[in-house]
Amino acid sequence: MAASQLKIVTSSSSSGRVAKGLVGASKPLAGLSSLLTPPESPIASRTSHQQQQQTRAKSTRIAMGRHLCVSEPVPWHEVKAAIDREDVEPLGRSVEMQTRYQEHAARVKAEYGSVADYLTQHALADFIGRGLSADEDANFMFRINDFPYSLGDGVEHWVLWSHRQLTPGFALPEAAVRVIEAKFGRKAECRYFVNPVAKQSVPQLSHAHVFVKREASAELPL
């Protein structure tokens, strides 16, 4: 990835090497640090304090049962910062979207018994039916999130479903990163994570959350 930074870490998992964190993040220019305001500068201190106040003001959390919703859409730079520091607490649905999701889940459970059964029999039926493939790329499938997190303009929230068990955290197998790049292109910026099992809405079906910010001129089919 000539213009991108992709950090590879080694895992003992059967899925092989995993790629951590990000796709499409440009490297900082050499020597740029000499042009920045020193961290001990009063200007830097005031700016940092102002940024923290603005972040706190914009990231009010609203409890809905065991879920925490956000009061304002989270802009892309904050999405990236949160995932890069391995903290997804600032991310979540709006109250309206969470309400819609819970109503949908209740209808699905009444008709199918569980959300997992609904996905297996309906939304993911073809993918589940194919089973595990020797072609690693075929073991993943994208779906746009029907009930996305509240995000800034131009930020897309996708779900990457996997026949392979994905480890909770901020690293994905190389095959998963490869299909993300193939789907969105290397010029798009992407971040991803796998929720802890206790926070997964459908723990029976392994999946990752993928967030994408593409170039304004790029057009991608859903």
Buried (B, 14 or more C-beta within 10 A) or exposed (E): EEEBEBEEEEBEBEBEBBBBBBBBBEEEEEEEEEEEEEEEEEEEEEEEEEEEEEEEEBBEEBEBEEBBBBBEBBBBEBBBBBBEEEEBEBBBBBBEBBBBBBEBBEEBEEEBEEBBBBBBEEBBEEBBEEEEEEEBEBBBBBBEBEBBBBBBEEBBBBBBBBBBEBBBBBBBBBBBBBBBBEBBBBEBBBBBBBBEEEEBEBBEBBBBBBBBBBEEEEEEEE
